[in-house]
Amino acid sequence: MNYSKHCDLCKNKQVKLKNGLICSLTNKKPDFKIYCTQIDFSKDLQQILESVNIELEVIKKDKISIHLSFYLFSTIGTFIIVGGISLLKSTENSRYAIEIVFLIISLGISIFAITYHNIKKYRRKLHNAKFDKYEIDSMLMNYGIEYTSKTSFNDKIHGTQQIDIEINFLNKTKKSTRSSYTIDC
């Protein structure tokens, strides 16, 4: 079992060079099965929840622009490749003309490769952010902690985005929080 995910959120963790991660209450390595009965959530819980939820929402916000650029540049790449192939058919068989046509076709293929890489990178980031959120949420469910989050994006000013996040704990074990963050876009 990966105890560090639980212990990272607890006030009672200690990390020692010789022993590694130990509990300051028992002075032993963690050995619980599903959840720790002695856990005392630190302020890191709020910061981790905020960062995981903000990261997911920032990635989701880019979905439309990523997909639009994918379709736009895929279409441009297709037109360049088709134009290069039709140019190849219509040119005489001089070496210079064939080299130019192959450069044009290579440009179209490069545009395809770049757009595919961008959409693949976006999907990987989205998958990782969803997995991180799922991991934290499922761990908190073991402790009976449920929450909702509401993220709002303010106007971008000179490449800086103000993000407000509100976390409401549903079971009243913790109080609701509201924080603001500024990120560079």
BATORGU-15753 format. One record per atom (N, C-alpha, C): atom name; x, y, z; residue number from 1; chain; residue in one letter. Coordinates in steps of 0.1 Angstrom, whole numbers, plus 5000, padded with zeros to 4 digits. Example, Ala and Ser with C-alpha at 12.3 -4.5 7.8 and 13.67 -1.06 7.14 Angstrom:
# BATORGU-15753
   name   east   north     up   resi   chain   resn
      N   5132    4943   5078      1       A      A
     CA   5123    4955   5078      1       A      A
      C   5132    4967   5078      1       A      A
      N   5128    4978   5071      2       A      S
     CA   5137    4989   5071      2       A      S
      C   5129    5000   5079      2       A      S
This chain:
# BATORGU-15753
   name   east   north     up   resi   chain   resn
      N   5008    4988   5000      1       A      M
     CA   5000    5000   5000      1       A      M
      C   5009    5012   5000      1       A      M
      N   5004    5023   4993      2       A      N
     CA   5012    5035   4992      2       A      N
      C   5007    5044   5004      2       A      N
      N   5015    5044   5015      3       A      Y
     CA   5011    5052   5026      3       A      Y
      C   5014    5067   5024      3       A      Y
      N   5023    5070   5016      4       A      S
     CA   5027    5084   5015      4       A      S
      C   5016    5093   5010      4       A      S
      N   5006    5088   5003      5       A      K
     CA   4995    5096   4998      5       A      K
      C   4986    5100   5010      5       A      K
      N   4985    5091   5020      6       A      H
     CA   4977    5094   5032      6       A      H
      C   4986    5103   5041      6       A      H
      N   4998    5100   5043      7       A      C
     CA   5007    5107   5052      7       A      C
      C   5011    5121   5047      7       A      C
      N   5010    5123   5034      8       A      D
     CA   5013    5136   5029      8       A      D
      C   5003    5147   5033      8       A      D
      N   4991    5142   5037      9       A      L
     CA   4980    5151   5041      9       A      L
      C   4979    5152   5056      9       A      L
      N   4988    5145   5064     10       A      C
     CA   4987    5144   5078     10       A      C
      C   4997    5153   5085     10       A      C
      N   4993    5159   5096     11       A      K
     CA   5002    5167   5104     11       A      K
      C   5013    5158   5111     11       A      K
      N   5010    5145   5113     12       A      N
     CA   5018    5137   5122     12       A      N
      C   5029    5130   5114     12       A      N
      N   5032    5133   5102     13       A      K
     CA   5042    5126   5094     13       A      K
      C   5056    5132   5097     13       A      K
      N   5066    5123   5097     14       A      Q
     CA   5080    5127   5098     14       A      Q
      C   5088    5120   5088     14       A      Q
      N   5097    5126   5082     15       A      V
     CA   5106    5120   5072     15       A      V
      C   5120    5120   5078     15       A      V
      N   5126    5109   5080     16       A      K
     CA   5139    5108   5086     16       A      K
      C   5148    5101   5075     16       A      K
      N   5160    5106   5075     17       A      L
     CA   5170    5100   5065     17       A      L
      C   5172    5086   5067     17       A      L
      N   5173    5081   5079     18       A      K
     CA   5176    5067   5082     18       A      K
      C   5164    5058   5080     18       A      K
      N   5153    5062   5085     19       A      N
     CA   5141    5054   5086     19       A      N
      C   5131    5057   5074     19       A      N
      N   5132    5068   5068     20       A      G
     CA   5122    5072   5058     20       A      G
      C   5110    5078   5065     20       A      G
      N   5098    5075   5059     21       A      L
     CA   5085    5080   5064     21       A      L
      C   5081    5073   5077     21       A      L
      N   5079    5081   5088     22       A      I
     CA   5074    5075   5100     22       A      I
      C   5063    5084   5106     22       A      I
      N   5055    5078   5115     23       A      C
     CA   5044    5085   5121     23       A      C
      C   5050    5091   5135     23       A      C
      N   5047    5104   5137     24       A      S
     CA   5053    5110   5149     24       A      S
      C   5045    5105   5162     24       A      S
      N   5033    5100   5160     25       A      L
     CA   5025    5095   5171     25       A      L
      C   5030    5081   5176     25       A      L
      N   5034    5073   5167     26       A      T
     CA   5038    5059   5171     26       A      T
      C   5053    5057   5169     26       A      T
      N   5060    5067   5163     27       A      N
     CA   5074    5065   5160     27       A      N
      C   5078    5053   5152     27       A      N
      N   5068    5048   5144     28       A      K
     CA   5070    5036   5135     28       A      K
      C   5066    5040   5121     28       A      K
      N   5069    5031   5112     29       A      K
     CA   5064    5032   5098     29       A      K
      C   5049    5030   5098     29       A      K
      N   5042    5036   5089     30       A      P
     CA   5028    5034   5088     30       A      P
      C   5025    5020   5084     30       A      P
      N   5014    5014   5090     31       A      D
     CA   5011    5000   5087     31       A      D
      C   4996    4998   5087     31       A      D
      N   4988    5008   5084     32       A      F
     CA   4973    5006   5083     32       A      F
      C   4969    4999   5070     32       A      F
      N   4957    4993   5070     33       A      K
     CA   4953    4986   5059     33       A      K
      C   4946    4995   5048     33       A      K
      N   4935    5001   5052     34       A      I
     CA   4927    5010   5043     34       A      I
      C   4929    5024   5046     34       A      I
      N   4928    5028   5059     35       A      Y
     CA   4929    5042   5063     35       A      Y
      C   4935    5042   5077     35       A      Y
      N   4940    5054   5080     36       A      C
     CA   4947    5056   5093     36       A      C
      C   4937    5062   5103     36       A      C
      N   4936    5055   5114     37       A      T
     CA   4926    5060   5124     37       A      T
      C   4931    5072   5132     37       A      T
      N   4944    5075   5131     38       A      Q
     CA   4951    5086   5138     38       A      Q
      C   4953    5098   5129     38       A      Q
      N   4948    5098   5117     39       A      I
     CA   4952    5109   5107     39       A      I
      C   4946    5122   5112     39       A      I
      N   4954    5132   5111     40       A      D
     CA   4950    5146   5115     40       A      D
      C   4954    5155   5103     40       A      D
      N   4944    5158   5095     41       A      F
     CA   4946    5165   5082     41       A      F
      C   4953    5179   5085     41       A      F
      N   4963    5182   5077     42       A      S
     CA   4970    5195   5078     42       A      S
      C   4964    5204   5068     42       A      S
      N   4969    5216   5068     43       A      K
     CA   4965    5226   5058     43       A      K
      C   4968    5222   5044     43       A      K
      N   4978    5213   5043     44       A      D
     CA   4981    5208   5030     44       A      D
      C   4969    5201   5022     44       A      D
      N   4960    5196   5029     45       A      L
     CA   4948    5190   5023     45       A      L
      C   4941    5201   5015     45       A      L
      N   4939    5212   5020     46       A      Q
     CA   4932    5223   5013     46       A      Q
      C   4940    5227   5001     46       A      Q
      N   4953    5229   5002     47       A      Q
     CA   4961    5233   4991     47       A      Q
      C   4962    5222   4980     47       A      Q
      N   4963    5209   4984     48       A      I
     CA   4963    5199   4974     48       A      I
      C   4950    5198   4967     48       A      I
      N   4938    5199   4974     49       A      L
     CA   4925    5198   4967     49       A      L
      C   4924    5210   4958     49       A      L
      N   4928    5222   4962     50       A      E
     CA   4927    5233   4953     50       A      E
      C   4936    5232   4941     50       A      E
      N   4948    5227   4942     51       A      S
     CA   4957    5226   4931     51       A      S
      C   4953    5215   4921     51       A      S
      N   4948    5204   4926     52       A      V
     CA   4943    5193   4918     52       A      V
      C   4931    5198   4910     52       A      V
      N   4921    5204   4916     53       A      N
     CA   4909    5209   4910     53       A      N
      C   4912    5220   4900     53       A      N
      N   4921    5229   4903     54       A      I
     CA   4924    5240   4894     54       A      I
      C   4931    5235   4882     54       A      I
      N   4941    5226   4884     55       A      E
     CA   4948    5220   4872     55       A      E
      C   4938    5213   4863     55       A      E
      N   4928    5206   4868     56       A      L
     CA   4919    5199   4860     56       A      L
      C   4910    5209   4852     56       A      L
      N   4906    5220   4859     57       A      E
     CA   4897    5230   4852     57       A      E
      C   4905    5238   4842     57       A      E
      N   4917    5241   4844     58       A      V
     CA   4925    5248   4835     58       A      V
      C   4927    5240   4822     58       A      V
      N   4929    5227   4824     59       A      I
     CA   4931    5218   4812     59       A      I
      C   4918    5217   4805     59       A      I
      N   4907    5215   4812     60       A      K
     CA   4893    5214   4805     60       A      K
      C   4890    5227   4798     60       A      K
      N   4894    5239   4803     61       A      K
     CA   4891    5251   4797     61       A      K
      C   4898    5252   4783     61       A      K
      N   4909    5246   4781     62       A      D
     CA   4916    5246   4768     62       A      D
      C   4910    5236   4758     62       A      D
      N   4900    5229   4761     63       A      K
     CA   4895    5218   4752     63       A      K
      C   4891    5223   4739     63       A      K
      N   4883    5234   4739     64       A      I
     CA   4877    5239   4726     64       A      I
      C   4889    5244   4717     64       A      I
      N   4898    5252   4723     65       A      S
     CA   4908    5257   4714     65       A      S
      C   4918    5246   4709     65       A      S
      N   4921    5236   4717     66       A      I
     CA   4929    5225   4713     66       A      I
      C   4922    5218   4701     66       A      I
      N   4910    5215   4703     67       A      H
     CA   4903    5207   4692     67       A      H
      C   4901    5215   4680     67       A      H
      N   4898    5228   4681     68       A      L
     CA   4896    5237   4669     68       A      L
      C   4909    5238   4662     68       A      L
      N   4920    5240   4669     69       A      S
     CA   4933    5240   4662     69       A      S
      C   4937    5227   4655     69       A      S
      N   4933    5216   4662     70       A      F
     CA   4936    5203   4656     70       A      F
      C   4928    5202   4643     70       A      F
      N   4915    5205   4642     71       A      Y
     CA   4908    5204   4630     71       A      Y
      C   4912    5214   4619     71       A      Y
      N   4916    5226   4623     72       A      L
     CA   4920    5236   4614     72       A      L
      C   4933    5232   4608     72       A      L
      N   4943    5228   4616     73       A      F
     CA   4956    5225   4610     73       A      F
      C   4956    5211   4603     73       A      F
      N   4947    5202   4607     74       A      S
     CA   4946    5189   4599     74       A      S
      C   4940    5192   4585     74       A      S
      N   4931    5201   4585     75       A      T
     CA   4925    5205   4572     75       A      T
      C   4936    5212   4563     75       A      T
      N   4943    5221   4569     76       A      I
     CA   4954    5228   4562     76       A      I
      C   4964    5218   4557     76       A      I
      N   4968    5208   4566     77       A      G
     CA   4978    5198   4562     77       A      G
      C   4973    5189   4550     77       A      G
      N   4960    5186   4551     78       A      T
     CA   4954    5178   4540     78       A      T
      C   4954    5186   4527     78       A      T
      N   4950    5199   4527     79       A      F
     CA   4951    5207   4515     79       A      F
      C   4965    5208   4509     79       A      F
      N   4975    5209   4518     80       A      I
     CA   4989    5210   4513     80       A      I
      C   4993    5197   4507     80       A      I
      N   4990    5186   4513     81       A      I
     CA   4994    5173   4508     81       A      I
      C   4987    5170   4494     81       A      I
      N   4973    5173   4494     82       A      V
     CA   4966    5171   4481     82       A      V
      C   4971    5180   4471     82       A      V
      N   4974    5193   4474     83       A      G
     CA   4980    5202   4465     83       A      G
      C   4993    5198   4460     83       A      G
      N   5002    5192   4469     84       A      G
     CA   5015    5187   4464     84       A      G
      C   5013    5175   4455     84       A      G
      N   5004    5166   4458     85       A      I
     CA   5002    5155   4449     85       A      I
      C   4997    5159   4436     85       A      I
      N   4987    5168   4435     86       A      S
     CA   4982    5173   4422     86       A      S
      C   4993    5181   4415     86       A      S
      N   5002    5188   4422     87       A      L
     CA   5013    5195   4415     87       A      L
      C   5023    5185   4409     87       A      L
      N   5025    5174   4417     88       A      L
     CA   5034    5164   4412     88       A      L
      C   5029    5157   4399     88       A      L
      N   5016    5155   4398     89       A      K
     CA   5010    5149   4386     89       A      K
      C   5010    5159   4374     89       A      K
      N   5010    5172   4377     90       A      S
     CA   5009    5182   4366     90       A      S
      C   5023    5187   4362     90       A      S
      N   5033    5184   4369     91       A      T
     CA   5047    5189   4365     91       A      T
      C   5054    5180   4357     91       A      T
      N   5063    5185   4349     92       A      E
     CA   5072    5177   4341     92       A      E
      C   5081    5169   4351     92       A      E
      N   5088    5160   4346     93       A      N
     CA   5096    5151   4355     93       A      N
      C   5110    5157   4357     93       A      N
      N   5111    5170   4359     94       A      S
     CA   5124    5175   4362     94       A      S
      C   5127    5173   4377     94       A      S
      N   5140    5171   4380     95       A      R
     CA   5144    5169   4394     95       A      R
      C   5140    5180   4403     95       A      R
      N   5142    5192   4398     96       A      Y
     CA   5139    5204   4406     96       A      Y
      C   5125    5205   4410     96       A      Y
      N   5116    5202   4401     97       A      A
     CA   5101    5203   4404     97       A      A
      C   5097    5191   4413     97       A      A
      N   5103    5180   4412     98       A      I
     CA   5099    5169   4421     98       A      I
      C   5104    5171   4435     98       A      I
      N   5116    5177   4436     99       A      E
     CA   5121    5181   4450     99       A      E
      C   5112    5191   4457     99       A      E
      N   5107    5201   4449    100       A      I
     CA   5098    5211   4455    100       A      I
      C   5085    5204   4459    100       A      I
      N   5080    5196   4451    101       A      V
     CA   5067    5189   4454    101       A      V
      C   5069    5180   4467    101       A      V
      N   5080    5173   4468    102       A      F
     CA   5082    5165   4480    102       A      F
      C   5084    5174   4492    102       A      F
      N   5090    5185   4491    103       A      L
     CA   5091    5195   4502    103       A      L
      C   5077    5200   4506    103       A      L
      N   5068    5202   4497    104       A      I
     CA   5055    5207   4500    104       A      I
      C   5047    5195   4507    104       A      I
      N   5048    5183   4502    105       A      I
     CA   5042    5172   4508    105       A      I
      C   5047    5169   4523    105       A      I
      N   5060    5171   4524    106       A      S
     CA   5067    5170   4537    106       A      S
      C   5062    5180   4547    106       A      S
      N   5059    5192   4542    107       A      L
     CA   5053    5203   4550    107       A      L
      C   5040    5199   4555    107       A      L
      N   5031    5193   4546    108       A      G
     CA   5018    5189   4550    108       A      G
      C   5018    5178   4561    108       A      G
      N   5028    5168   4559    109       A      I
     CA   5029    5157   4568    109       A      I
      C   5034    5163   4582    109       A      I
      N   5043    5172   4582    110       A      S
     CA   5048    5178   4594    110       A      S
      C   5037    5185   4602    110       A      S
      N   5028    5192   4594    111       A      I
     CA   5017    5199   4601    111       A      I
      C   5008    5188   4608    111       A      I
      N   5005    5177   4601    112       A      F
     CA   4998    5166   4607    112       A      F
      C   5004    5161   4619    112       A      F
      N   5017    5159   4619    113       A      A
     CA   5025    5154   4630    113       A      A
      C   5024    5163   4642    113       A      A
      N   5025    5176   4640    114       A      I
     CA   5025    5186   4651    114       A      I
      C   5011    5186   4657    114       A      I
      N   5001    5186   4649    115       A      T
     CA   4987    5187   4654    115       A      T
      C   4984    5174   4662    115       A      T
      N   4988    5163   4657    116       A      Y
     CA   4986    5150   4664    116       A      Y
      C   4993    5150   4677    116       A      Y
      N   5005    5155   4677    117       A      H
     CA   5013    5156   4690    117       A      H
      C   5006    5165   4700    117       A      H
      N   5001    5176   4695    118       A      N
     CA   4994    5186   4704    118       A      N
      C   4981    5180   4710    118       A      N
      N   4973    5173   4702    119       A      I
     CA   4961    5167   4708    119       A      I
      C   4964    5155   4717    119       A      I
      N   4975    5148   4714    120       A      K
     CA   4979    5137   4722    120       A      K
      C   4984    5142   4736    120       A      K
      N   4992    5153   4735    121       A      K
     CA   4997    5159   4748    121       A      K
      C   4985    5164   4756    121       A      K
      N   4976    5170   4750    122       A      Y
     CA   4964    5175   4757    122       A      Y
      C   4956    5164   4764    122       A      Y
      N   4954    5153   4757    123       A      R
     CA   4947    5141   4762    123       A      R
      C   4955    5135   4774    123       A      R
      N   4968    5134   4773    124       A      R
     CA   4976    5129   4783    124       A      R
      C   4975    5138   4796    124       A      R
      N   4976    5151   4794    125       A      K
     CA   4975    5160   4805    125       A      K
      C   4961    5159   4812    125       A      K
      N   4951    5158   4804    126       A      L
     CA   4937    5156   4809    126       A      L
      C   4936    5143   4817    126       A      L
      N   4941    5132   4811    127       A      H
     CA   4940    5119   4818    127       A      H
      C   4948    5120   4831    127       A      H
      N   4960    5125   4831    128       A      N
     CA   4967    5126   4844    128       A      N
      C   4961    5135   4854    128       A      N
      N   4955    5146   4850    129       A      A
     CA   4948    5155   4860    129       A      A
      C   4935    5148   4865    129       A      A
      N   4928    5141   4857    130       A      K
     CA   4916    5133   4862    130       A      K
      C   4920    5122   4871    130       A      K
      N   4931    5115   4868    131       A      F
     CA   4936    5104   4877    131       A      F
      C   4941    5110   4890    131       A      F
      N   4948    5121   4890    132       A      D
     CA   4952    5127   4903    132       A      D
      C   4940    5131   4912    132       A      D
      N   4930    5137   4905    133       A      K
     CA   4918    5140   4913    133       A      K
      C   4910    5128   4918    133       A      K
      N   4909    5118   4910    134       A      Y
     CA   4903    5105   4914    134       A      Y
      C   4910    5099   4925    134       A      Y
      N   4924    5099   4925    135       A      E
     CA   4932    5093   4935    135       A      E
      C   4929    5100   4949    135       A      E
      N   4929    5113   4949    136       A      I
     CA   4927    5121   4961    136       A      I
      C   4913    5119   4966    136       A      I
      N   4903    5120   4957    137       A      D
     CA   4889    5118   4961    137       A      D
      C   4886    5104   4966    137       A      D
      N   4892    5094   4960    138       A      S
     CA   4889    5080   4965    138       A      S
      C   4896    5078   4979    138       A      S
      N   4907    5084   4981    139       A      M
     CA   4914    5083   4994    139       A      M
      C   4906    5091   5005    139       A      M
      N   4901    5102   5001    140       A      L
     CA   4893    5110   5011    140       A      L
      C   4879    5103   5014    140       A      L
      N   4874    5095   5005    141       A      M
     CA   4862    5088   5007    141       A      M
      C   4864    5077   5018    141       A      M
      N   4876    5072   5019    142       A      N
     CA   4879    5063   5030    142       A      N
      C   4878    5069   5044    142       A      N
      N   4880    5082   5044    143       A      Y
     CA   4878    5090   5057    143       A      Y
      C   4865    5097   5058    143       A      Y
      N   4856    5094   5049    144       A      G
     CA   4843    5100   5050    144       A      G
      C   4842    5115   5046    144       A      G
      N   4852    5119   5039    145       A      I
     CA   4852    5133   5035    145       A      I
      C   4848    5135   5020    145       A      I
      N   4838    5142   5018    146       A      E
     CA   4833    5145   5005    146       A      E
      C   4833    5161   5003    146       A      E
      N   4835    5165   4991    147       A      Y
     CA   4835    5179   4989    147       A      Y
      C   4831    5183   4975    147       A      Y
      N   4827    5195   4973    148       A      T
     CA   4825    5200   4959    148       A      T
      C   4834    5212   4957    148       A      T
      N   4837    5214   4945    149       A      S
     CA   4846    5226   4942    149       A      S
      C   4839    5234   4931    149       A      S
      N   4841    5247   4932    150       A      K
     CA   4836    5256   4921    150       A      K
      C   4848    5265   4918    150       A      K
      N   4851    5265   4905    151       A      T
     CA   4863    5273   4900    151       A      T
      C   4857    5284   4891    151       A      T
      N   4862    5296   4892    152       A      S
     CA   4858    5307   4883    152       A      S
      C   4871    5314   4878    152       A      S
      N   4871    5317   4865    153       A      F
     CA   4882    5323   4859    153       A      F
      C   4879    5338   4857    153       A      F
      N   4887    5347   4862    154       A      N
     CA   4885    5361   4859    154       A      N
      C   4892    5364   4846    154       A      N
      N   4891    5377   4842    155       A      D
     CA   4897    5381   4830    155       A      D
      C   4913    5380   4830    155       A      D
      N   4918    5377   4818    156       A      K
     CA   4932    5376   4816    156       A      K
      C   4938    5390   4815    156       A      K
      N   4948    5393   4822    157       A      I
     CA   4954    5407   4821    157       A      I
      C   4969    5405   4819    157       A      I
      N   4974    5409   4807    158       A      H
     CA   4988    5407   4803    158       A      H
      C   4993    5393   4806    158       A      H
      N   4986    5383   4802    159       A      G
     CA   4991    5369   4803    159       A      G
      C   4989    5363   4817    159       A      G
      N   4983    5370   4826    160       A      T
     CA   4981    5365   4839    160       A      T
      C   4966    5363   4842    160       A      T
      N   4963    5351   4847    161       A      Q
     CA   4949    5347   4849    161       A      Q
      C   4947    5346   4864    161       A      Q
      N   4936    5353   4869    162       A      Q
     CA   4932    5352   4882    162       A      Q
      C   4921    5341   4883    162       A      Q
      N   4923    5331   4892    163       A      I
     CA   4914    5320   4894    163       A      I
      C   4909    5319   4908    163       A      I
      N   4896    5319   4910    164       A      D
     CA   4890    5317   4923    164       A      D
      C   4885    5303   4924    164       A      D
      N   4888    5297   4936    165       A      I
     CA   4883    5283   4938    165       A      I
      C   4876    5283   4952    165       A      I
      N   4864    5277   4952    166       A      E
     CA   4857    5275   4964    166       A      E
      C   4855    5260   4967    166       A      E
      N   4859    5256   4978    167       A      I
     CA   4857    5242   4982    167       A      I
      C   4848    5241   4994    167       A      I
      N   4837    5233   4992    168       A      N
     CA   4827    5231   5002    168       A      N
      C   4827    5217   5006    168       A      N
      N   4830    5215   5019    169       A      F
     CA   4830    5201   5024    169       A      F
      C   4816    5197   5028    169       A      F
      N   4811    5186   5023    170       A      L
     CA   4797    5182   5025    170       A      L
      C   4794    5176   5038    170       A      L
      N   4804    5170   5045    171       A      N
     CA   4801    5163   5057    171       A      N
      C   4804    5172   5070    171       A      N
      N   4808    5184   5068    172       A      K
     CA   4811    5194   5078    172       A      K
      C   4822    5190   5088    172       A      K
      N   4831    5181   5083    173       A      T
     CA   4843    5178   5091    173       A      T
      C   4853    5189   5090    173       A      T
      N   4852    5196   5079    174       A      K
     CA   4861    5208   5077    174       A      K
      C   4852    5219   5073    174       A      K
      N   4857    5231   5074    175       A      K
     CA   4850    5243   5070    175       A      K
      C   4852    5245   5055    175       A      K
      N   4843    5252   5049    176       A      S
     CA   4844    5256   5035    176       A      S
      C   4855    5266   5033    176       A      S
      N   4862    5266   5022    177       A      T
     CA   4873    5275   5019    177       A      T
      C   4871    5282   5006    177       A      T
      N   4876    5294   5005    178       A      R
     CA   4877    5301   4992    178       A      R
      C   4890    5308   4991    178       A      R
      N   4897    5305   4979    179       A      S
     CA   4910    5310   4977    179       A      S
      C   4911    5316   4963    179       A      S
      N   4921    5324   4961    180       A      S
     CA   4924    5330   4948    180       A      S
      C   4938    5326   4944    180       A      S
      N   4940    5323   4932    181       A      Y
     CA   4954    5321   4927    181       A      Y
      C   4956    5329   4914    181       A      Y
      N   4968    5332   4911    182       A      T
     CA   4972    5339   4899    182       A      T
      C   4982    5330   4892    182       A      T
      N   4979    5327   4879    183       A      I
     CA   4988    5319   4871    183       A      I
      C   4991    5326   4858    183       A      I
      N   5003    5323   4853    184       A      D
     CA   5007    5328   4840    184       A      D
      C   5002    5319   4829    184       A      D
      N   4996    5325   4819    185       A      C
     CA   4991    5317   4808    185       A      C
      C   4999    5320   4796    185       A      C
